[in-house]
């Protein structure tokens, strides 16, 4: 039995909608750095990274980093910031993180789009 193909647009929209709930109450999305909403968003992002087969770590500056491939190799970095401005748009910063995680996920060996280039998402 073959697995149904992934609808990447639907998956991206679902993830962005879910993480938009990691916001202070009020209009738009307010996810300030190091606050409760930011920590909640990191939980979602960590799950995305793990689903993509990445090793996940948090650096001293509070940046969540997902990595695939050897740590001592040249690396291609993708990503953006996970926080937002006050009352920002639902895609402020997080779109770059969500799409980077989906890109790595798409290139897993099971999808036959695998690359040998070490990749990190932050």
N, C-alpha and C positions, 0 to 999 in steps of 0.2 A: 504494500500500500504506500503510495507517495503522499508526502506531506503537502498541504495546501501552500501555495506561495505566499510570502509575507507581503502585505500591502503597506509599503514603507510610509506612504503619506498618512494613512490612517494611524499607524503606530506612532509617528511623530506627533500628530494632532492629539492623540490620546495622552501621550507623555506630557506635552505642553499644557494641556488642560488640567491634568492632575497636579502638576507642580505649581500651577498658578494659584492653587488653593493654599499654598505655603506663603501666606500674605497676612499682613495686619488687616483688620476690618477697614472698610472704606472703599472709595472708588479706585479702580486700577489695581495694580500689584505693588505692594510695599514690602520688600524683603531686604532689610538693611543688613549690612555685614555683621556677623557674629551674634545676631539676635536669634530668638527662638525660631522664627520663620526660616532663617538661613540654615540653621541646624536641621530643621525638618526637610528642607530642600536637599541638603547633602545626603540624607537617607535615601531619597528617591534616586539621586544621581549615582550614588554608590551601587544601588541595585541595577541601574542601567549598565554601569561599567562592568559589574560582575557578569551580567547576562551576555555581555560582549566578549567575555573571557579574559578580561583585564585583571591585573593585580592592582589593588587599590591602596593608596596611602594618603595621609593628610600631612602636609608639610607645616613648618613652624609658623608660616604666615596664614594658615587656615585654608590653603588651597587643596582641594581634593584632586588627586592625580590618579588616573587609571593608565596602566601601561601594559603593553603586549610586546613581547620580543625581549631580546637580551638587554640587560641594563648598561652594558659597557659598549654599546654600538651607537653610531649616529642615529638620531631619532627624529621622526617627523611629528611635530606637535600640532594639535588641533584644539580648539575650545574657545572659551570666553569666560566672562564673570557670571557667578551664580546669584549674586545679589541684584537689587534693582534700585532705581531712584524712587523717591516717594511718589506714590500714585502713578507709577510707570505703566507701560504697556505690558501685556502678558508675555511678549517675546523679548523684552529688554534683557539682553545678555544671555538669557537661558537658551535661546534658539541656537547659538553657536555651540553650547555644551550638548544639547539634545541631538543635533545633527552630527556632531563629532562622534558621539557614542553610537549612533545608528550606522555611521560609516564603518567603524571598527566592527560592529556586529555583522554588517553585511559581508565583510571580508573574512568571516570565520571559515574554516575549512569546510564545514557542512554546507555553506552556501556556494562553494566553488569559486568564490571571488577573493580568495586569500592572497595576501601580499606578503613577501618576506621582509618588507621594510618595518623595522621596529616603530611603534606608534605610541604616543602618549596623549591623553586627553586631560585637560585641566579647565 
